[in-house]
């Protein structure tokens, strides 16, 4: 049985502010994690671990709830006709995602711009699109492209620019163990791809301290 307590308006927009869990999935995933704890040499029946499998199952469902969201619908819910045709930049958007190779987090910031071509979008929808794609098992390269493609295909702007900067715990905690390394990915369309000056202006704006 599902817990259906949620804000209706946010559900229609494909964005959940309140945790909502599928009890059947939680039970199944928790069962497997209980077995994993035993395989790792732990005692899943000791006090500190009794509820850990369920907690992990709930955490994983929340961290991957982006599979149930339509990012294009988020944008379409707040598109407005407007003659504005200059660059719109939303920078320093927090990113939290899970690496699909090691199931460890990566996190950082996304910087996004688009050049309207008849329509603008509510500014809060852009971070929500980032979350919708980030809350899935990901690689940073695909995440960057998916954000770009969603904005381009839905808004049909004159161009889209996306830069994502993240630290990956799979690099910091294991493997090469480089704690201070940052991975940067970028993706461009339209004017940002064709026009060096437009792309340079975007890069200047996301690195400038205008606050």
Helices and strands as residue ranges (DSSP letters): H 8-12, H 23-39, G 47-49, H 52-63, G 65-68, H 71-76, E 79-81, E 87-99, E 105-115, E 119-121, H 123-134, E 137-138, H 140-155, E 159-168, H 169-172, E 183-188, H 190-194, H 196-207
